[in-house]
Amino acid sequence: MNKDKKKYKENSDKFNLQIKNLLNYYQDNKFDIAEKLALQMIKKFPEQQLTWKILSMVFLHTDRVDKAINANKKAVELNPKDFEAHNNLGMNLQQTGKFDDAIKCYKHAIKLNSKIPLIYYNLGNSLKEIDKLSQAELNYKQALSLKSDYVEVYLNLGNIYRKLGRLNEAENNYKAAISFNPNFV
């Protein structure tokens, strides 16, 4: 193995070990340690998108949504074809009430991968928040077409139908939610 390949492999192995440690700290709710490690890793490997994604989750769990948004923006910048990064950014924007921006993120994520029910659910939630109920309904139905036991979607559809005065449809969706998870409601 030549010198450049050996150095690349060493850096790659070191990065993979650090990612494993970072994920362990995050999963153990040791967010302060996870944040410090992520920031150290970003200094050494600034182009590693996964580190930015994990850092954004650390920020989110420590109630620093604005920092989570910035970390997710960096993750999107590093890999614009990562549907998950667009979805995560949308969720962070939605949390801050930036529903139009969140909707753009979700729509972009769907263009990248149209098989993820969570993205349609999130898009439906943002649309519901700005009273675009018919569009929210369509996205919730699309989420259900991909995951027919999506309890949260049935509940949100029920709420939309109730708000629209479509009480039979609301009741049917609430019943569907309960049938999939009797303890949810």
N, CA, C and O atoms as a DFTB+ gen file, in Angstrom:
740 C
 N C O
     1  1       0.847      -1.173       0.000
     2  2       0.000       0.000       0.000
     3  2       0.893       1.237       0.000
     4  3       1.812       1.357       0.810
     5  1       0.603       2.165      -0.936
     6  2       1.447       3.352      -0.969
     7  2       1.103       4.293       0.189
     8  3       0.115       4.102       0.898
     9  1       1.931       5.293       0.354
    10  2       1.844       6.191       1.507
    11  2       0.509       6.946       1.578
    12  3      -0.072       7.069       2.656
    13  1       0.021       7.453       0.438
    14  2      -1.241       8.200       0.426
    15  2      -2.425       7.313       0.793
    16  3      -3.296       7.725       1.559
    17  1      -2.460       6.104       0.253
    18  2      -3.561       5.187       0.565
    19  2      -3.542       4.792       2.028
    20  3      -4.594       4.666       2.656
    21  1      -2.346       4.595       2.575
    22  2      -2.229       4.219       3.981
    23  2      -2.740       5.353       4.877
    24  3      -3.459       5.112       5.847
    25  1      -2.363       6.582       4.543
    26  2      -2.815       7.728       5.339
    27  2      -4.334       7.879       5.228
    28  3      -5.003       8.162       6.222
    29  1      -4.880       7.691       4.019
    30  2      -6.325       7.779       3.835
    31  2      -7.036       6.735       4.693
    32  3      -8.027       7.040       5.355
    33  1      -6.527       5.503       4.679
    34  2      -7.141       4.427       5.461
    35  2      -7.062       4.740       6.955
    36  3      -8.026       4.513       7.685
    37  1      -5.935       5.253       7.409
    38  2      -5.798       5.613       8.824
    39  2      -6.799       6.699       9.211
    40  3      -7.448       6.614      10.254
    41  1      -6.920       7.724       8.357
    42  2      -7.888       8.798       8.630
    43  2      -9.311       8.262       8.616
    44  3     -10.137       8.634       9.450
    45  1      -9.586       7.390       7.664
    46  2     -10.925       6.810       7.563
    47  2     -11.251       5.961       8.794
    48  3     -12.347       6.052       9.348
    49  1     -10.295       5.142       9.209
    50  2     -10.502       4.321      10.404
    51  2     -10.697       5.190      11.641
    52  3     -11.557       4.910      12.476
    53  1      -9.895       6.244      11.752
    54  2     -10.003       7.153      12.896
    55  2     -11.364       7.847      12.891
    56  3     -12.011       7.965      13.932
    57  1     -11.792       8.303      11.714
    58  2     -13.090       8.962      11.609
    59  2     -14.215       7.998      11.990
    60  3     -15.114       8.371      12.743
    61  1     -14.176       6.778      11.487
    62  2     -15.227       5.798      11.785
    63  2     -15.303       5.497      13.283
    64  3     -16.396       5.352      13.830
    65  1     -14.165       5.405      13.936
    66  2     -14.144       5.175      15.379
    67  2     -14.743       6.373      16.116
    68  3     -15.503       6.206      17.070
    69  1     -14.399       7.576      15.670
    70  2     -14.939       8.768      16.309
    71  2     -16.457       8.868      16.097
    72  3     -17.185       9.273      17.003
    73  1     -16.926       8.502      14.912
    74  2     -18.372       8.516      14.653
    75  2     -19.070       7.531      15.585
    76  3     -20.122       7.833      16.149
    77  1     -18.482       6.362      15.738
    78  2     -19.068       5.366      16.639
    79  2     -19.154       5.925      18.059
    80  3     -20.186       5.794      18.717
    81  1     -18.082       6.543      18.528
    82  2     -18.082       7.152      19.865
    83  2     -19.114       8.280      19.961
    84  3     -19.837       8.394      20.951
    85  1     -19.165       9.102      18.925
    86  2     -20.112      10.216      18.893
    87  2     -21.545       9.706      18.991
    88  3     -22.345      10.234      19.764
    89  1     -21.864       8.690      18.215
    90  2     -23.214       8.118      18.266
    91  2     -23.511       7.517      19.637
    92  3     -24.626       7.644      20.144
    93  1     -22.527       6.870      20.231
    94  2     -22.727       6.297      21.570
    95  2     -23.025       7.386      22.596
    96  3     -23.941       7.242      23.406
    97  1     -22.258       8.472      22.564
    98  2     -22.509       9.577      23.497
    99  2     -23.900      10.166      23.267
   100  3     -24.629      10.453      24.217
   101  1     -24.256      10.340      22.002
   102  2     -25.572      10.888      21.675
   103  2     -26.677       9.962      22.192
   104  3     -27.617      10.419      22.842
   105  1     -26.564       8.680      21.909
   106  2     -27.585       7.716      22.321
   107  2     -27.663       7.569      23.835
   108  3     -28.719       7.233      24.371
   109  1     -26.562       7.814      24.523
   110  2     -26.548       7.759      25.987
   111  2     -26.959       9.091      26.624
   112  3     -26.856       9.264      27.839
   113  1     -27.422      10.024      25.796
   114  2     -27.844      11.352      26.258
   115  2     -26.721      12.145      26.918
   116  3     -26.970      12.987      27.781
   117  1     -25.510      11.878      26.515
   118  2     -24.359      12.653      26.998
   119  2     -24.071      13.738      25.960
   120  3     -23.055      13.719      25.266
   121  1     -25.005      14.680      25.884
   122  2     -24.980      15.658      24.805
   123  2     -23.799      16.612      24.887
   124  3     -23.281      17.043      23.857
   125  1     -23.365      16.949      26.100
   126  2     -22.231      17.859      26.230
   127  2     -20.967      17.215      25.664
   128  3     -20.195      17.878      24.971
   129  1     -20.751      15.952      25.947
   130  2     -19.578      15.241      25.426
   131  2     -19.727      15.052      23.919
   132  3     -18.767      15.229      23.169
   133  1     -20.930      14.694      23.478
   134  2     -21.176      14.506      22.044
   135  2     -20.905      15.799      21.279
   136  3     -20.299      15.774      20.207
   137  1     -21.349      16.917      21.822
   138  2     -21.123      18.197      21.154
   139  2     -19.631      18.505      21.036
   140  3     -19.154      18.899      19.971
   141  1     -18.907      18.326      22.124
   142  2     -17.459      18.600      22.088
   143  2     -16.757      17.720      21.063
   144  3     -15.919      18.196      20.298
   145  1     -17.099      16.435      21.051
   146  2     -16.478      15.521      20.102
   147  2     -16.852      15.899      18.665
   148  3     -15.991      15.898      17.785
   149  1     -18.103      16.215      18.425
   150  2     -18.538      16.597      17.075
   151  2     -17.793      17.836      16.598
   152  3     -17.362      17.896      15.447
   153  1     -17.639      18.816      17.466
   154  2     -16.927      20.041      17.082
   155  2     -15.451      19.757      16.798
   156  3     -14.873      20.344      15.883
   157  1     -14.842      18.868      17.571
   158  2     -13.458      18.466      17.305
   159  2     -13.360      17.761      15.955
   160  3     -12.443      18.009      15.172
   161  1     -14.312      16.887      15.702
   162  2     -14.309      16.142      14.435
   163  2     -14.490      17.081      13.245
   164  3     -13.861      16.901      12.202
   165  1     -15.349      18.081      13.408
   166  2     -15.597      19.032      12.320
   167  2     -14.333      19.820      12.005
   168  3     -14.085      20.165      10.849
   169  1     -13.537      20.105      13.025
   170  2     -12.267      20.801      12.775
   171  2     -11.334      19.936      11.921
   172  3     -10.648      20.441      11.032
   173  1     -11.316      18.629      12.201
   174  2     -10.423      17.726      11.471
   175  2     -11.015      17.288      10.135
   176  3     -10.296      17.148       9.146
   177  1     -12.325      17.074      10.113
   178  2     -13.007      16.536       8.936
   179  2     -14.231      17.396       8.614
   180  3     -15.362      16.929       8.756
   181  1     -14.024      18.640       8.185
   182  2     -15.160      19.557       8.008
   183  2     -16.134      19.136       6.899
   184  3     -17.269      19.611       6.865
   185  1     -15.709      18.273       6.016
   186  2     -16.562      17.876       4.895
   187  2     -17.351      16.598       5.184
   188  3     -18.032      16.084       4.296
   189  1     -17.273      16.088       6.385
   190  2     -17.998      14.861       6.732
   191  2     -19.417      15.224       7.171
   192  3     -19.642      15.682       8.291
   193  1     -20.342      15.011       6.282
   194  2     -21.725      15.422       6.491
   195  2     -22.361      14.755       7.709
   196  3     -23.134      15.391       8.425
   197  1     -22.051      13.496       7.950
   198  2     -22.673      12.773       9.058
   199  2     -22.421      13.464      10.397
   200  3     -23.301      13.498      11.258
   201  1     -21.240      14.002      10.566
   202  2     -20.925      14.708      11.811
   203  2     -21.854      15.907      11.995
   204  3     -22.341      16.157      13.098
   205  1     -22.095      16.640      10.924
   206  2     -22.988      17.791      10.988
   207  2     -24.408      17.354      11.327
   208  3     -25.100      18.024      12.093
   209  1     -24.844      16.225      10.753
   210  2     -26.198      15.738      11.038
   211  2     -26.345      15.350      12.512
   212  3     -27.360      15.650      13.142
   213  1     -25.344      14.692      13.043
   214  2     -25.403      14.297      14.454
   215  2     -25.334      15.535      15.352
   216  3     -26.045      15.626      16.352
   217  1     -24.477      16.479      14.986
   218  2     -24.383      17.715      15.767
   219  2     -25.729      18.443      15.781
   220  3     -26.126      19.002      16.803
   221  1     -26.416      18.432      14.660
   222  2     -27.728      19.095      14.636
   223  2     -28.695      18.417      15.598
   224  3     -29.505      19.090      16.236
   225  1     -28.621      17.103      15.709
   226  2     -29.497      16.388      16.652
   227  2     -29.133      16.717      18.093
   228  3     -30.010      16.840      18.948
   229  1     -27.836      16.859      18.361
   230  2     -27.393      17.253      19.703
   231  2     -27.965      18.634      20.041
   232  3     -28.501      18.845      21.129
   233  1     -27.843      19.559      19.102
   234  2     -28.382      20.902      19.333
   235  2     -29.887      20.848      19.566
   236  3     -30.415      21.544      20.433
   237  1     -30.568      20.024      18.793
   238  2     -32.018      19.917      18.933
   239  2     -32.398      19.392      20.311
   240  3     -33.333      19.897      20.933
   241  1     -31.680      18.385      20.789
   242  2     -31.982      17.799      22.096
   243  2     -31.576      18.689      23.263
   244  3     -31.958      18.436      24.405
   245  1     -30.809      19.720      22.977
   246  2     -30.422      20.660      24.029
   247  2     -31.094      22.018      23.796
   248  3     -30.610      23.058      24.243
   249  1     -32.224      21.974      23.081
   250  2     -33.080      23.143      22.866
   251  2     -32.375      24.326      22.211
   252  3     -32.617      25.482      22.560
   253  1     -31.515      24.023      21.273
   254  2     -30.852      25.079      20.501
   255  2     -31.211      24.885      19.027
   256  3     -30.378      24.501      18.206
   257  1     -32.467      25.161      18.725
   258  2     -33.007      24.883      17.396
   259  2     -32.296      25.709      16.323
   260  3     -32.041      25.206      15.229
   261  1     -31.973      26.967      16.624
   262  2     -31.285      27.791      15.626
   263  2     -29.934      27.189      15.239
   264  3     -29.553      27.208      14.069
   265  1     -29.218      26.659      16.219
   266  2     -27.937      26.004      15.906
   267  2     -28.172      24.704      15.147
   268  3     -27.386      24.339      14.273
   269  1     -29.252      24.007      15.482
   270  2     -29.592      22.781      14.745
   271  2     -29.881      23.115      13.285
   272  3     -29.463      22.391      12.381
   273  1     -30.595      24.211      13.059
   274  2     -30.888      24.643      11.688
   275  2     -29.587      24.901      10.932
   276  3     -29.427      24.453       9.797
   277  1     -28.665      25.617      11.554
   278  2     -27.393      25.919      10.884
   279  2     -26.597      24.654      10.587
   280  3     -26.001      24.535       9.517
   281  1     -26.582      23.715      11.518
   282  2     -25.861      22.456      11.283
   283  2     -26.531      21.662      10.162
   284  3     -25.852      21.058       9.332
   285  1     -27.864      21.666      10.142
   286  2     -28.564      20.964       9.063
   287  2     -28.351      21.644       7.720
   288  3     -28.245      20.970       6.696
   289  1     -28.288      22.955       7.713
   290  2     -27.995      23.660       6.456
   291  2     -26.624      23.242       5.918
   292  3     -26.446      23.062       4.714
   293  1     -25.671      23.094       6.819
   294  2     -24.340      22.647       6.405
   295  2     -24.409      21.213       5.868
   296  3     -23.756      20.890       4.875
   297  1     -25.194      20.361       6.518
   298  2     -25.348      18.976       6.050
   299  2     -25.958      18.954       4.650
   300  3     -25.529      18.173       3.801
   301  1     -26.949      19.798       4.405
   302  2     -27.562      19.883       3.071
   303  2     -26.552      20.400       2.059
   304  3     -26.470      19.896       0.939
   305  1     -25.789      21.400       2.455
   306  2     -24.772      21.967       1.571
   307  2     -23.742      20.904       1.179
   308  3     -23.328      20.837       0.022
   309  1     -23.335      20.085       2.130
   310  2     -22.326      19.060       1.860
   311  2     -22.858      17.918       1.000
   312  3     -22.112      17.309       0.233
   313  1     -24.146      17.634       1.132
   314  2     -24.742      16.576       0.310
   315  2     -26.165      16.970      -0.061
   316  3     -27.117      16.568       0.608
   317  1     -26.313      17.755      -1.122
   318  2     -27.640      18.236      -1.520
   319  2     -28.605      17.123      -1.944
   320  3     -29.803      17.367      -2.083
   321  1     -28.101      15.927      -2.146
   322  2     -28.961      14.817      -2.570
   323  2     -29.407      13.942      -1.395
   324  3     -30.000      12.884      -1.603
   325  1     -29.131      14.367      -0.191
   326  2     -29.511      13.617       1.004
   327  2     -30.907      14.036       1.442
   328  3     -31.090      15.084       2.061
   329  1     -31.891      13.200       1.111
   330  2     -33.285      13.527       1.445
   331  2     -33.476      13.674       2.945
   332  3     -34.264      14.511       3.388
   333  1     -32.768      12.875       3.735
   334  2     -32.908      12.935       5.186
   335  2     -32.459      14.294       5.725
   336  3     -33.085      14.839       6.634
   337  1     -31.396      14.833       5.177
   338  2     -30.910      16.140       5.624
   339  2     -31.938      17.228       5.317
   340  3     -32.154      18.127       6.130
   341  1     -32.570      17.148       4.150
   342  2     -33.612      18.122       3.804
   343  2     -34.812      17.974       4.740
   344  3     -35.378      18.968       5.196
   345  1     -35.195      16.730       5.021
   346  2     -36.309      16.488       5.932
   347  2     -35.979      17.009       7.335
   348  3     -36.814      17.656       7.967
   349  1     -34.784      16.733       7.814
   350  2     -34.382      17.205       9.143
   351  2     -34.397      18.729       9.220
   352  3     -34.860      19.309      10.202
   353  1     -33.885      19.364       8.176
   354  2     -33.895      20.825       8.140
   355  2     -35.336      21.337       8.159
   356  3     -35.649      22.305       8.852
   357  1     -36.201      20.687       7.400
   358  2     -37.611      21.068       7.401
   359  2     -38.227      20.962       8.783
   360  3     -38.968      21.847       9.210
   361  1     -37.917      19.869       9.485
   362  2     -38.474      19.700      10.835
   363  2     -37.997      20.805      11.775
   364  3     -38.765      21.304      12.597
   365  1     -36.721      21.184      11.649
   366  2     -36.207      22.259      12.499
   367  2     -36.867      23.586      12.157
   368  3     -37.221      24.353      13.053
   369  1     -37.031      23.860      10.888
   370  2     -37.689      25.109      10.472
   371  2     -39.140      25.132      10.935
   372  3     -39.647      26.169      11.361
   373  1     -39.799      23.993      10.848
   374  2     -41.185      23.892      11.303
   375  2     -41.280      24.204      12.794
   376  3     -42.227      24.860      13.230
   377  1     -40.315      23.742      13.573
   378  2     -40.328      23.994      15.020
   379  2     -40.236      25.477      15.346
   380  3     -40.712      25.919      16.391
   381  1     -39.626      26.241      14.454
   382  2     -39.483      27.680      14.695
   383  2     -40.592      28.481      14.014
   384  3     -40.549      29.711      13.989
   385  1     -41.582      27.781      13.462
   386  2     -42.702      28.459      12.831
   387  2     -42.447      28.922      11.415
   388  3     -43.255      29.665      10.857
   389  1     -41.358      28.508      10.826
   390  2     -41.028      28.882       9.441
   391  2     -41.607      27.822       8.505
   392  3     -40.880      27.052       7.877
   393  1     -42.942      27.809       8.433
   394  2     -43.639      26.732       7.739
   395  2     -43.399      26.744       6.230
   396  3     -43.248      25.685       5.621
   397  1     -43.362      27.928       5.624
   398  2     -43.130      27.981       4.176
   399  2     -41.755      27.424       3.815
   400  3     -41.612      26.702       2.829
   401  1     -40.751      27.759       4.611
   402  2     -39.407      27.223       4.363
   403  2     -39.361      25.720       4.617
   404  3     -38.699      24.977       3.892
   405  1     -40.067      25.285       5.648
   406  2     -40.129      23.853       5.946
   407  2     -40.774      23.104       4.789
   408  3     -40.300      22.041       4.387
   409  1     -41.850      23.657       4.257
   410  2     -42.555      23.029       3.131
   411  2     -41.616      22.860       1.942
   412  3     -41.623      21.818       1.287
   413  1     -40.812      23.875       1.664
   414  2     -39.841      23.778       0.557
   415  2     -38.858      22.635       0.802
   416  3     -38.530      21.881      -0.115
   417  1     -38.394      22.513       2.037
   418  2     -37.453      21.425       2.366
   419  2     -38.099      20.059       2.162
   420  3     -37.495      19.159       1.579
   421  1     -39.329      19.912       2.647
   422  2     -40.015      18.629       2.508
   423  2     -40.268      18.290       1.044
   424  3     -40.099      17.143       0.629
   425  1     -40.670      19.280       0.269
   426  2     -40.926      19.022      -1.152
   427  2     -39.641      18.611      -1.859
   428  3     -39.652      17.744      -2.733
   429  1     -38.543      19.236      -1.479
   430  2     -37.258      18.853      -2.072
   431  2     -36.876      17.430      -1.646
   432  3     -36.384      16.644      -2.456
   433  1     -37.103      17.114      -0.392
   434  2     -36.803      15.760       0.102
   435  2     -37.623      14.723      -0.663
   436  3     -37.116      13.653      -0.996
   437  1     -38.878      15.035      -0.939
   438  2     -39.744      14.113      -1.682
   439  2     -39.242      13.931      -3.114
   440  3     -39.316      12.831      -3.662
   441  1     -38.732      15.002      -3.721
   442  2     -38.149      14.867      -5.060
   443  2     -36.968      13.904      -5.046
   444  3     -36.731      13.185      -6.016
   445  1     -36.237      13.896      -3.947
   446  2     -35.069      13.021      -3.831
   447  2     -35.444      11.584      -3.484
   448  3     -34.782      10.642      -3.918
   449  1     -36.516      11.420      -2.694
   450  2     -36.970      10.077      -2.315
   451  2     -38.453      10.153      -1.960
   452  3     -38.832      10.665      -0.907
   453  1     -39.270       9.638      -2.852
   454  2     -40.721       9.743      -2.675
   455  2     -41.325       8.547      -1.956
   456  3     -42.543       8.372      -1.963
   457  1     -40.497       7.732      -1.343
   458  2     -40.976       6.504      -0.700
   459  2     -40.931       6.554       0.828
   460  3     -41.071       5.520       1.481
   461  1     -40.742       7.722       1.394
   462  2     -40.599       7.857       2.842
   463  2     -41.861       8.497       3.421
   464  3     -42.091       9.690       3.225
   465  1     -42.679       7.720       4.131
   466  2     -43.939       8.278       4.654
   467  2     -43.743       9.431       5.630
   468  3     -44.579      10.333       5.681
   469  1     -42.671       9.426       6.398
   470  2     -42.427      10.492       7.371
   471  2     -42.359      11.864       6.699
   472  3     -42.821      12.855       7.265
   473  1     -41.793      11.923       5.509
   474  2     -41.671      13.225       4.837
   475  2     -43.056      13.763       4.469
   476  3     -43.328      14.952       4.641
   477  1     -43.925      12.894       3.967
   478  2     -45.290      13.329       3.646
   479  2     -46.038      13.746       4.910
   480  3     -46.792      14.719       4.900
   481  1     -45.825      13.009       5.988
   482  2     -46.431      13.362       7.272
   483  2     -45.964      14.750       7.717
   484  3     -46.775      15.588       8.113
   485  1     -44.656      14.985       7.649
   486  2     -44.123      16.292       8.051
   487  2     -44.648      17.405       7.154
   488  3     -45.005      18.482       7.631
   489  1     -44.693      17.136       5.846
   490  2     -45.221      18.132       4.917
   491  2     -46.686      18.419       5.241
   492  3     -47.108      19.575       5.256
   493  1     -47.443      17.383       5.495
   494  2     -48.845      17.561       5.888
   495  2     -48.976      18.407       7.142
   496  3     -49.864      19.254       7.233
   497  1     -48.103      18.182       8.104
   498  2     -48.149      18.960       9.350
   499  2     -47.903      20.447       9.096
   500  3     -48.602      21.299       9.645
   501  1     -46.913      20.752       8.267
   502  2     -46.639      22.165       7.975
   503  2     -47.793      22.799       7.210
   504  3     -48.185      23.931       7.491
   505  1     -48.329      22.070       6.251
   506  2     -49.468      22.591       5.487
   507  2     -50.681      22.815       6.385
   508  3     -51.405      23.799       6.235
   509  1     -50.894      21.891       7.318
   510  2     -52.005      22.028       8.268
   511  2     -51.833      23.296       9.110
   512  3     -52.804      23.998       9.391
   513  1     -50.606      23.579       9.502
   514  2     -50.338      24.748      10.351
   515  2     -50.655      26.061       9.654
   516  3     -50.969      27.052      10.313
   517  1     -50.578      26.079       8.330
   518  2     -50.890      27.327       7.605
   519  2     -52.261      27.222       6.933
   520  3     -52.559      27.949       5.985
   521  1     -53.086      26.305       7.439
   522  2     -54.481      26.124       7.015
   523  2     -54.639      25.737       5.549
   524  3     -55.649      26.068       4.928
   525  1     -53.681      25.062       5.006
   526  2     -53.832      24.474       3.666
   527  2     -54.265      23.025       3.873
   528  3     -53.516      22.077       3.635
   529  1     -55.515      22.903       4.329
   530  2     -56.004      21.610       4.809
   531  2     -56.170      20.586       3.696
   532  3     -55.897      19.404       3.907
   533  1     -56.606      21.008       2.525
   534  2     -56.772      20.022       1.447
   535  2     -55.418      19.484       0.984
   536  3     -55.295      18.304       0.657
   537  1     -54.408      20.345       0.957
   538  2     -53.066      19.879       0.602
   539  2     -52.491      18.986       1.703
   540  3     -51.825      17.989       1.422
   541  1     -52.755      19.353       2.950
   542  2     -52.302      18.519       4.068
   543  2     -52.954      17.145       3.972
   544  3     -52.290      16.124       4.151
   545  1     -54.251      17.121       3.689
   546  2     -54.972      15.859       3.547
   547  2     -54.328      14.966       2.483
   548  3     -54.138      13.770       2.705
   549  1     -53.995      15.546       1.333
   550  2     -53.372      14.764       0.254
   551  2     -52.048      14.156       0.695
   552  3     -51.746      13.007       0.370
   553  1     -51.260      14.928       1.435
   554  2     -49.959      14.420       1.890
   555  2     -50.119      13.355       2.964
   556  3     -49.367      12.381       2.989
   557  1     -51.087      13.530       3.846
   558  2     -51.351      12.490       4.839
   559  2     -51.798      11.192       4.156
   560  3     -51.382      10.099       4.541
   561  1     -52.644      11.333       3.145
   562  2     -53.095      10.135       2.423
   563  2     -51.929       9.455       1.712
   564  3     -51.871       8.228       1.639
   565  1     -51.012      10.247       1.195
   566  2     -49.832       9.664       0.556
   567  2     -48.978       8.930       1.591
   568  3     -48.444       7.859       1.305
   569  1     -48.849       9.494       2.777
   570  2     -48.107       8.810       3.845
   571  2     -48.762       7.479       4.168
   572  3     -48.077       6.476       4.370
   573  1     -50.099       7.467       4.217
   574  2     -50.816       6.217       4.510
   575  2     -50.683       5.200       3.383
   576  3     -50.699       3.994       3.628
   577  1     -50.552       5.680       2.157
   578  2     -50.373       4.737       1.048
   579  2     -49.027       4.024       1.144
   580  3     -48.850       2.930       0.608
   581  1     -48.089       4.657       1.829
   582  2     -46.762       4.067       2.017
   583  2     -46.642       3.295       3.332
   584  3     -45.824       2.383       3.454
   585  1     -47.467       3.671       4.311
   586  2     -47.444       3.012       5.620
   587  2     -48.871       3.038       6.175
   588  3     -49.299       4.017       6.788
   589  1     -49.581       1.959       5.949
   590  2     -51.021       1.942       6.244
   591  2     -51.352       1.932       7.734
   592  3     -52.510       2.130       8.103
   593  1     -50.370       1.708       8.589
   594  2     -50.640       1.693      10.034
   595  2     -50.050       2.913      10.751
   596  3     -49.699       2.834      11.928
   597  1     -49.946       4.006      10.058
   598  2     -49.330       5.231      10.577
   599  2     -50.348       5.962      11.461
   600  3     -51.114       6.798      10.982
   601  1     -50.342       5.638      12.736
   602  2     -51.344       6.110      13.690
   603  2     -51.426       7.633      13.731
   604  3     -52.523       8.192      13.705
   605  1     -50.291       8.305      13.795
   606  2     -50.282       9.766      13.891
   607  2     -50.970      10.407      12.680
   608  3     -51.619      11.446      12.804
   609  1     -50.822       9.786      11.526
   610  2     -51.459      10.322      10.323
   611  2     -52.976      10.206      10.430
   612  3     -53.698      11.144      10.093
   613  1     -53.455       9.061      10.895
   614  2     -54.902       8.907      11.078
   615  2     -55.443       9.966      12.047
   616  3     -56.503      10.544      11.808
   617  1     -54.727      10.213      13.121
   618  2     -55.170      11.233      14.079
   619  2     -55.203      12.618      13.441
   620  3     -56.164      13.365      13.626
   621  1     -54.170      12.958      12.700
   622  2     -54.138      14.276      12.063
   623  2     -55.207      14.413      10.984
   624  3     -55.821      15.470      10.837
   625  1     -55.423      13.339      10.232
   626  2     -56.510      13.369       9.250
   627  2     -57.858      13.551       9.955
   628  3     -58.704      14.327       9.511
   629  1     -58.040      12.829      11.049
   630  2     -59.268      12.996      11.826
   631  2     -59.464      14.428      12.275
   632  3     -60.573      14.959      12.219
   633  1     -58.386      15.051      12.719
   634  2     -58.468      16.453      13.160
   635  2     -58.825      17.385      12.008
   636  3     -59.610      18.319      12.175
   637  1     -58.244      17.126      10.839
   638  2     -58.573      17.950       9.668
   639  2     -60.055      17.785       9.315
   640  3     -60.767      18.767       9.110
   641  1     -60.502      16.538       9.248
   642  2     -61.902      16.295       8.889
   643  2     -62.855      16.906       9.918
   644  3     -63.910      17.427       9.558
   645  1     -62.487      16.841      11.182
   646  2     -63.313      17.455      12.224
   647  2     -63.393      18.959      12.005
   648  3     -64.465      19.557      12.100
   649  1     -62.250      19.559      11.712
   650  2     -62.209      21.010      11.479
   651  2     -63.038      21.406      10.252
   652  3     -63.630      22.485      10.208
   653  1     -63.069      20.514       9.261
   654  2     -63.835      20.790       8.042
   655  2     -65.311      20.398       8.171
   656  3     -66.089      20.591       7.236
   657  1     -65.694      19.850       9.326
   658  2     -67.074      19.441       9.531
   659  2     -67.422      18.099       8.911
   660  3     -68.596      17.746       8.800
   661  1     -66.409      17.357       8.510
   662  2     -66.615      16.032       7.908
   663  2     -66.486      14.997       9.030
   664  3     -65.499      14.267       9.124
   665  1     -67.506      14.966       9.861
   666  2     -67.428      14.228      11.121
   667  2     -67.369      12.713      10.949
   668  3     -66.697      12.040      11.730
   669  1     -68.051      12.161       9.954
   670  2     -67.975      10.711       9.729
   671  2     -66.551      10.289       9.351
   672  3     -66.044       9.273       9.828
   673  1     -65.917      11.087       8.486
   674  2     -64.538      10.784       8.096
   675  2     -63.594      10.955       9.289
   676  3     -62.655      10.179       9.467
   677  1     -63.852      11.963      10.089
   678  2     -63.029      12.168      11.287
   679  2     -63.141      10.959      12.199
   680  3     -62.133      10.424      12.662
   681  1     -64.365      10.531      12.453
   682  2     -64.580       9.379      13.324
   683  2     -63.898       8.125      12.775
   684  3     -63.287       7.368      13.529
   685  1     -64.002       7.910      11.480
   686  2     -63.370       6.732      10.866
   687  2     -61.853       6.751      11.043
   688  3     -61.239       5.712      11.284
   689  1     -61.258       7.922      10.924
   690  2     -59.806       8.017      11.093
   691  2     -59.401       7.831      12.545
   692  3     -58.382       7.201      12.826
   693  1     -60.177       8.366      13.464
   694  2     -59.873       8.143      14.878
   695  2     -59.990       6.660      15.224
   696  3     -59.173       6.117      15.969
   697  1     -61.015       6.015      14.675
   698  2     -61.178       4.581      14.915
   699  2     -60.015       3.791      14.328
   700  3     -59.545       2.830      14.937
   701  1     -59.552       4.190      13.154
   702  2     -58.409       3.504      12.531
   703  2     -57.165       3.657      13.410
   704  3     -56.415       2.700      13.602
   705  1     -56.951       4.860      13.940
   706  2     -55.791       5.083      14.812
   707  2     -55.864       4.172      16.029
   708  3     -54.871       3.555      16.415
   709  1     -57.038       4.094      16.624
   710  2     -57.213       3.264      17.821
   711  2     -57.051       1.785      17.481
   712  3     -56.518       1.016      18.281
   713  1     -57.511       1.388      16.293
   714  2     -57.399      -0.028      15.924
   715  2     -55.935      -0.450      15.772
   716  3     -55.587      -1.593      16.066
   717  1     -55.084       0.461      15.318
   718  2     -53.675       0.134      15.175
   719  2     -52.917       0.248      16.486
   720  3     -51.922      -0.445      16.703
   721  1     -53.398       1.132      17.364
   722  2     -52.733       1.297      18.650
   723  2     -53.746       1.759      19.689
   724  3     -53.932       2.960      19.885
   725  1     -54.404       0.809      20.357
   726  2     -55.447       1.156      21.330
   727  2     -54.948       2.037      22.481
   728  3     -55.749       2.734      23.104
   729  1     -53.671       2.020      22.769
   730  2     -53.121       2.799      23.885
   731  2     -52.651       4.192      23.464
   732  3     -52.249       4.993      24.307
   733  1     -52.702       4.478      22.172
   734  2     -52.131       5.744      21.678
   735  2     -52.935       6.944      22.131
   736  3     -52.361       7.949      22.550
   737  1     -54.236       6.858      22.055
   738  2     -55.090       8.019      22.319
   739  2     -55.303       8.210      23.807
   740  3     -55.997       9.140      24.217
